[in-house]
Amino acid sequence: MVHRHPHRGEPHLLHQLTEWRALLEMTALPWTLPLLAGAPRGDGHPVLLLPGFMADESTLVALKWFLAGRGHDVHTWGFGRNVGFRSRHAQALEDKIRHLHHTSGRRVSLVGWSLGGVFSLYGAHQAPECVRNVITLGSPISVDAEGSCSPPLVKALYRLIAHPLGPDAHALLPSAKRLRQRKRLEVPMSCLYSLGDGVVPPQEATLDGDPERHENIRVLGSHTGLGFNAMALAIVADRLAQREDDWQPFKPRGWWGDVYRWATRGDVPH
């Protein structure tokens, strides 16, 4: 059985106050490109990238460029800025997944950053026959009944931009209720999370599930830098490069695997 991370409450205050670390991750990315060049190549199937809250396609530029360079047919959602989990965007996403599946003749992989991961999960539930796998980056996919444990500032911003009830508001939508009723996802799902995430705590970015198709993978970094984080990019490429219908849990290999295991201090995928 795959289990959620045991952390409780909000992200650590230090991590909340140092989300500016994302600038360091962005700056460091060009220096890691020679290492990322060894990431496995894909088979050309369509990959759909979904941005986080208050972000648009421009924030996905590193992911898009890197994954396209690894042989994937990369697309972004095309709905502008993500201003909250809204039914019209959820329906448009389902339509886009079905369109990509129909035009390519292949199942689509979904990669969602933060709130984009919630959209990815919803899209996979709505059109499972069209989806190859789901990868989330610091996404609040396992919010408990008492509500989100994101920092007060994040909740206030969500209330201001998206809904007066805050980030828990999407739980009231009919689409989100259907999502909870069908929580166990039948397609493979990889949840990347960071203990240094200052926005989404690890217990909300991980899931309980079946180890035959679900996994939680720790990375090092901030929340707002995940889309530029070299470790996250390498793991996403590894997950997307698997053969269709032959999904295997993440196993860091070679010298990079040794570095990964050392850096994560034994907090290995589970």
C-alpha positions as CSV (number, residue, x, y, z in Angstrom):
1,M,0.0,0.0,0.0
2,V,1.2,3.5,-0.9
3,H,0.7,5.9,2.0
4,R,0.5,9.7,2.3
5,H,3.4,11.5,4.0
6,P,2.8,11.7,7.8
7,H,3.4,15.5,8.1
8,R,0.7,17.4,9.8
9,G,-0.4,21.0,9.6
10,E,0.9,23.8,7.5
11,P,4.3,23.9,5.7
12,H,7.2,24.8,7.9
13,L,7.3,28.6,8.5
14,L,10.9,28.8,7.3
15,H,9.9,27.2,4.0
16,Q,7.0,29.6,3.6
17,L,9.3,32.6,4.1
18,T,11.9,31.3,1.7
19,E,9.9,30.4,-1.4
20,W,12.2,32.9,-3.2
21,R,14.5,29.8,-3.5
22,A,12.7,29.2,-6.7
23,L,14.9,31.9,-8.3
24,L,17.9,29.9,-7.4
25,E,16.4,26.8,-9.0
26,M,15.7,28.7,-12.2
27,T,19.2,30.1,-12.2
28,A,20.8,26.7,-11.6
29,L,18.8,25.0,-14.4
30,P,21.1,25.9,-17.3
31,W,24.1,24.5,-15.4
32,T,22.4,21.1,-15.0
33,L,21.5,20.7,-18.7
34,P,24.5,18.4,-19.4
35,L,23.2,16.1,-16.7
36,L,19.6,16.3,-17.9
37,A,20.8,15.3,-21.4
38,G,21.1,11.8,-20.1
39,A,17.4,11.6,-19.2
40,P,15.5,8.8,-21.0
41,R,13.8,9.7,-24.3
42,G,10.0,9.3,-24.8
43,D,8.1,7.6,-27.6
44,G,6.4,10.7,-29.1
45,H,3.1,10.3,-27.3
46,P,1.1,13.5,-26.4
47,V,1.9,15.1,-23.1
48,L,-0.4,17.8,-21.7
49,L,1.0,20.3,-19.2
50,L,-1.2,22.2,-16.8
51,P,-0.2,25.3,-14.8
52,G,-0.6,26.1,-11.2
53,F,-2.9,28.7,-9.5
54,M,-2.6,32.2,-11.0
55,A,-0.1,30.8,-13.6
56,D,-0.4,30.4,-17.3
57,E,1.5,28.6,-20.1
58,S,4.5,30.9,-19.8
59,T,5.4,29.3,-16.5
60,L,5.7,25.9,-18.2
61,V,8.4,26.9,-20.6
62,A,11.2,24.9,-19.1
63,L,9.0,21.8,-18.8
64,K,7.8,22.1,-22.3
65,W,11.2,22.8,-23.8
66,F,12.9,20.0,-21.9
67,L,10.2,17.3,-22.6
68,A,9.9,18.2,-26.2
69,G,13.7,17.8,-26.4
70,R,13.3,14.3,-25.0
71,G,11.0,13.3,-27.8
72,H,7.5,14.0,-26.5
73,D,4.6,15.7,-28.3
74,V,4.1,18.5,-25.7
75,H,1.0,20.6,-25.4
76,T,-0.2,23.2,-22.8
77,W,-3.8,23.6,-21.7
78,G,-4.5,26.8,-23.7
79,F,-7.1,28.2,-21.3
80,G,-5.1,31.2,-20.2
81,R,-4.4,31.9,-16.5
82,N,-5.4,29.3,-13.9
83,V,-7.7,31.2,-11.7
84,G,-9.1,28.3,-9.6
85,F,-10.8,25.0,-10.1
86,R,-13.8,26.0,-12.2
87,S,-16.3,23.8,-13.9
88,R,-15.9,25.4,-17.3
89,H,-12.1,24.8,-17.3
90,A,-12.7,21.3,-16.0
91,Q,-15.0,20.5,-18.9
92,A,-12.7,22.2,-21.4
93,L,-9.9,20.1,-20.1
94,E,-11.8,16.9,-20.6
95,D,-12.6,18.0,-24.2
96,K,-9.0,18.7,-24.9
97,I,-7.8,15.3,-23.6
98,R,-10.3,13.6,-25.8
99,H,-9.3,15.7,-28.8
100,L,-5.6,14.9,-28.3
101,H,-6.4,11.2,-27.9
102,H,-8.5,11.2,-31.1
103,T,-6.1,13.2,-33.3
104,S,-3.0,11.3,-32.2
105,G,-4.5,7.9,-31.8
106,R,-2.6,7.5,-28.5
107,R,-3.3,8.0,-24.9
108,V,-2.3,11.3,-23.3
109,S,0.0,11.8,-20.3
110,L,-1.0,14.6,-17.9
111,V,1.6,16.7,-16.0
112,G,0.0,19.2,-13.5
113,W,1.9,21.7,-11.4
114,S,0.2,22.6,-8.1
115,L,-3.5,23.3,-8.8
116,G,-2.9,22.0,-12.3
117,G,-2.4,18.6,-10.8
118,V,-6.0,18.7,-9.4
119,F,-7.2,19.4,-12.9
120,S,-5.1,16.5,-14.2
121,L,-6.6,14.1,-11.6
122,Y,-10.1,15.3,-12.6
123,G,-9.3,14.9,-16.3
124,A,-8.0,11.3,-15.8
125,H,-11.2,10.4,-13.9
126,Q,-13.4,11.8,-16.6
127,A,-11.6,10.3,-19.5
128,P,-9.6,7.3,-18.2
129,E,-9.6,5.5,-21.6
130,C,-7.7,8.5,-23.1
131,V,-5.1,8.9,-20.3
132,R,-1.8,7.1,-20.2
133,N,-0.6,8.4,-16.8
134,V,-0.8,11.4,-14.4
135,I,2.2,13.2,-12.8
136,T,1.6,15.9,-10.2
137,L,4.1,18.5,-9.0
138,G,3.3,19.7,-5.4
139,S,-0.4,19.4,-6.0
140,P,-3.1,19.5,-3.3
141,I,-4.7,16.2,-4.2
142,S,-5.4,14.8,-0.7
143,V,-7.0,17.6,1.3
144,D,-8.6,16.3,4.5
145,A,-12.2,16.9,5.7
146,E,-11.0,19.8,7.9
147,G,-9.8,21.7,4.9
148,S,-6.6,22.9,3.3
149,C,-3.4,23.3,5.4
150,S,-1.9,25.8,3.0
151,P,-0.5,29.0,4.6
152,P,-3.1,31.8,5.4
153,L,-1.6,34.1,2.7
154,V,-2.2,31.4,0.1
155,K,-5.8,31.0,1.3
156,A,-6.4,34.7,1.3
157,L,-5.1,35.0,-2.3
158,Y,-7.4,32.2,-3.4
159,R,-10.4,33.9,-1.7
160,L,-9.5,37.2,-3.4
161,I,-9.0,35.7,-6.9
162,A,-10.9,32.5,-7.2
163,H,-13.7,32.1,-4.6
164,P,-14.7,33.9,-1.3
165,L,-14.7,30.5,0.5
166,G,-11.0,30.0,-0.3
167,P,-9.2,26.9,-1.6
168,D,-11.7,24.5,-0.1
169,A,-14.5,26.0,-2.3
170,H,-13.8,23.6,-5.2
171,A,-14.9,20.8,-2.9
172,L,-18.4,22.1,-3.1
173,L,-18.5,21.8,-6.9
174,P,-20.4,18.9,-8.4
175,S,-17.3,18.0,-10.5
176,A,-15.2,17.8,-7.3
177,K,-17.8,15.8,-5.5
178,R,-17.7,13.2,-8.3
179,L,-13.9,13.3,-8.0
180,R,-14.0,12.3,-4.3
181,Q,-16.6,9.6,-5.0
182,R,-14.2,8.0,-7.5
183,K,-11.0,8.7,-5.6
184,R,-9.1,5.6,-6.7
185,L,-7.6,6.4,-10.1
186,E,-7.2,3.4,-12.4
187,V,-4.4,4.9,-14.5
188,P,-0.8,5.2,-13.2
189,M,-0.1,8.2,-11.0
190,S,3.2,9.7,-9.7
191,C,3.0,12.4,-7.1
192,L,6.1,14.5,-6.7
193,Y,6.4,16.4,-3.4
194,S,8.9,18.4,-1.4
195,L,9.4,18.6,2.3
196,G,10.6,22.2,1.6
197,D,7.4,23.2,-0.2
198,G,6.2,26.4,1.4
199,V,2.7,26.3,-0.2
200,V,1.3,22.8,-0.2
201,P,2.3,20.5,2.7
202,P,3.5,17.0,1.9
203,Q,0.5,15.2,3.4
204,E,-1.7,17.0,0.8
205,A,0.7,16.5,-2.1
206,T,0.9,12.7,-1.6
207,L,-1.8,10.0,-1.8
208,D,-2.8,6.6,-0.4
209,G,-3.0,4.1,-3.2
210,D,-2.1,0.9,-4.9
211,P,1.7,0.4,-5.4
212,E,0.9,-1.3,-8.7
213,R,0.0,2.1,-10.2
214,H,0.4,4.8,-7.6
215,E,3.6,6.3,-6.1
216,N,4.9,9.3,-4.1
217,I,8.3,10.7,-5.0
218,R,10.2,13.2,-3.0
219,V,12.2,15.9,-4.6
220,L,14.3,18.8,-3.1
221,G,13.1,22.3,-3.7
222,S,10.5,25.0,-3.3
223,H,6.9,24.9,-4.5
224,T,7.1,27.8,-7.0
225,G,10.4,26.4,-8.5
226,L,9.2,22.8,-9.2
227,G,8.7,23.5,-12.9
228,F,12.4,24.6,-13.2
229,N,13.8,22.1,-10.7
230,A,16.4,19.8,-12.3
231,M,15.6,16.8,-10.1
232,A,11.8,17.2,-10.8
233,L,12.4,17.5,-14.5
234,A,14.6,14.3,-14.5
235,I,12.0,12.3,-12.6
236,V,9.2,13.5,-14.9
237,A,11.2,12.5,-18.0
238,D,11.8,9.1,-16.4
239,R,8.1,8.5,-15.6
240,L,7.0,9.6,-19.1
241,A,9.6,7.4,-20.9
242,Q,8.0,4.1,-19.6
243,R,6.4,1.9,-22.2
244,E,2.7,2.1,-22.4
245,D,0.9,-0.6,-20.3
246,D,4.1,-1.5,-18.6
247,W,4.2,1.0,-15.7
248,Q,6.8,0.4,-13.0
249,P,7.5,2.3,-9.8
250,F,10.3,4.8,-9.8
251,K,13.7,3.3,-9.1
252,P,16.7,5.7,-9.2
253,R,19.5,4.0,-11.0
254,G,23.2,4.5,-11.5
255,W,25.3,7.4,-10.2
256,W,22.3,9.7,-10.4
257,G,20.3,7.2,-8.2
258,D,23.1,7.3,-5.7
259,V,23.0,11.1,-5.6
260,Y,19.2,11.0,-5.3
261,R,19.2,8.6,-2.4
262,W,21.9,10.6,-0.6
263,A,20.1,13.9,-1.1
264,T,16.7,12.6,0.1
265,R,18.2,11.0,3.2
266,G,16.5,7.7,2.9
267,D,13.0,9.2,2.4
268,V,12.6,7.0,-0.7
269,P,9.6,6.7,-3.0
270,H,6.8,4.7,-1.3
